[in-house]
Amino acid sequence: MRNHRSFLSLSILMLSLLFMSACGGGGDEALKASGVVEVTQVKLASEIGGKVLEVFVQEGDAVEAGQELVLFDGELLAVQLAEAQAGLTVAQASYDQLAATSEIEILAAQQAIDDLYKHADVALAEAQQEVANAQDLVRDSERRVTNLIVGSRRTDIDTAHANVVLLEDQLEDALEDFEDYADKPETNLTRARYQLVLSNIQRTYDDAVRLLNNLEGNANDIDMALAEADLAFAQALLGVAKINHEELQESGGPDPDDLEVATARLAAAEAALPLALAQVEAAQAAVALLEVQQDKLVITAPSDAVILDRLAEPGEIVLPGSALLTMASLNEINITVYIPEDRYGQINLGDTAQLTVDSFPDEVFTATVTRIANQAEYTPRNVQTEEDRRTTVFGIELTVEDPDGKLKPGMPGDVVFGN
């Protein structure tokens, strides 16, 4: 809205001067002046613009505060609002779904990272075991070669042979114990215990047989070549196992690429729910904005007033901020009069005066001085004589009491200051 006041024309100023002259300019006479009744004018505009559907008032109509004045076409806004509400429904459903699964996904992503570190520890342990196995293989191969070259002591061979016999007997006993439970489920604790005993004795028996074979080896070219090849192969395995173990030790954890992927998954899982919530809030804001715009499709009177100008008609397309109606607010009625410079000092803010108008000659309205101009509003070019100085005037604005709403904009009136 844009407020402005209508100002007196030069002719009204001259009428005021003529009235004051007719009433006398002496300092002892009552101070009188003329003016025109003014009201605060309001340019009523639309915040949203669009197609005008209806204008409910005509020029000259009196309206009350809150009365509907102009209606805009809301078809397009209704479609946009329905679309925004659908978007809000989708965003809310997506958020609800994520809220139900977000914690699970975050835990799974964190577990994946933990598993990478655990697997790295397992891989390091396995690499250490491979090094140990390769070292055992190298030792056995070296012993085989040595035995083929220098031969074995009889006592060592006898001891190894006796050990094989004893272990073979233990292996047969362990096999018989296990066979009674071989058909049982793998989860059977007794079966698992006998299978573990059997595996340990089998491995010990195999080692004893291998040792005995090494001790009993005969030094021929073929056996020597095979033994040396086995030794070379065992040494190569040991070298590879050590390299693998050293690389795992230097890395200090899981594979960087795998860890990056798992970390990114965790970050995405943690950000998903806040992002979905932001989308819901954005959709809610879009719906709220369109609802506010819908409320502005109807333009209502801000106060009791009279319609002065009807500036828009049904079917017109108006831009936001375009004036639709000009209203005159009846809540505050003013009149501005002009007094000569030699009577200026007799007027003070808050002074009361009497106003009469031609339309109601027998009624007197009370007016109160609310503004006194601090500089002349009409001054001849050269002010030299005392007579000329009396034509210098100052504007005095008064607020008029009109509880019955009789005064209208543009009515000429006469103001008498003092009792």
C-alpha positions, 0 to 999 in steps of 0.5 A: 500500500502507498499512502499520500495526502492531497495538497491544496492548490494555489487557488485554495491558498488564495481563498484562505488569504481572502477569507483572512483579509475579510475577517480582519488581520489585527492581532486582537481579532479572532484568527480565521482561515479557510481550507479543504477537508482532507483524508489519508488516501491509500493505494491498495495493491496486490502482493502476488498479481495475476488475473483479476476475477472480480472487483466487488466495489464501485467508486464512492462505496463505503467499505468496512475493515476486512470487507472483500474488495478484489478477487484474483483467479486462483486456478494456477495456484491450486495446481501448484499447491497440489503439486507441492503437496504431492512432493511433500508426501513423497519427501515425507515417505522417503524420510520415514523409510530412511528413518526406519532403516538408517540405523541399520545401514549405519551399523552395517557400514561400520561393521564393514569397516570393522571387518576390514580391520579384522580381516587385515589382522587375520591376513597378517596372522595367516602370513605369519603361519605361512612363513612358519610352514615354509621355514619347517619345509626348508628345514626338512628339505635341508635335513633330507639333503644332508642325510643323502650326503652324509647319511644318518646315524643308526640310532636316529633311524631306530628312534624315528622308526620306533616313533612311527610305530607308536604313532601308527598305533595311536592313529589306529586307536584314534580312527576307531574312536572317530568311526563310531561318531563319523555319521553324527552331525558335525555339530556333535561335540563328541564327534568334533573332539574325536576328529580333532584328536585324529587330525593332530595324531595324523599330522604328527604321524606324517611328520614322523614318517617324513623324518624316517624317510629322510633318515633312511634315504640313499644317496643316488643322483635321482634322489639327490636331485629331487631333494635339492629341487624340494629344497629350492622350492621350499626356499622360494616359498619361504621368500614369498611368504616373508615378502607377503608378511612384510607388506602386510606389516607395512600397510598397518591395516586393510587395503586403502581402496577397500577402506575408502569405499567402506568409509564412503558408505558410512558417510553416505549412510550418516548423511542420508537421514539429515538430507531427507529431513532437509528435503521434507522441510523444503517441501513444507516451506513450498506448501506453506508459501503457496498457501500464503499466496492463496490467502492473498488471492482476496484483497480486503479493506485494511480499515473503514474507508470510501472508494475513490478510484477503481483502477482494475477491472475483471479479466485484467492481468496485473503485476505485483504491486500494481494499484487496484483501488484508491481508498480514503480512510475515514479514521483520520480527517484533516484540514490544512489552512494558511495564516499570515506571518504576523499571526504565526506566533498565536498558534501552538500545537494542541490548540483547539479550533472550530470548523464549519462547512457549507454542507452543514452550516449549523454544525461546528466541528472541533479541530486540534492543531497537529502540525505547524509548518516551520517555514513559509509555504508561499513567499513573494520573491522580494519581501520589503514592506510590512504589507508584503510581509503579511502575504507570507503564510504558514501552513497549519494542519488540524485533525478534525473530530467527526464521529458521525462521519459527515465530513467528506474529502474536498469539502471547503471549510472555515476554521476559527482559532481560539474561543 
